[in-house]
Amino acid sequence: MPPLSDEEDAALTAAALSDPDNPPLDDTFWANAKPMSDERLASYRGIRGRQRKPTKKPTSIRLDADVIEHFRATGPGWQSRINQALRKAAGLK
């Protein structure tokens, strides 16, 4: 894969910075960051808490931009609200 041009890199950076669901990590975050010990990291691997519902499956779906913007505008949890709307439309609980 060829390296990104300066214009492509700038466009990707601008898109990443404008994503309200995934803000970039700033200097304050890194100033307070602490390394995790190998033992502690190992204790987290492969362990999931008890789930209220069966595990959800990641998927890729193409939706109209205005649909995504409508749900994103409602704040955090917008993906769960899309899931709820799809369940209702499908006649599931």
HELIX and SHEET records of a PDB file:
HELIX    1   1 ASP A    6  LEU A   17  1                                  12    
HELIX    2   2 ASP A   27  ASN A   32  1                                   6    
HELIX    3   3 ASP A   38  TYR A   44  1                                   7    
HELIX    4   4 ALA A   65  ARG A   72  1                                   8    
HELIX    5   5 TRP A   78  ALA A   90  1                                  13    
END                                                                             
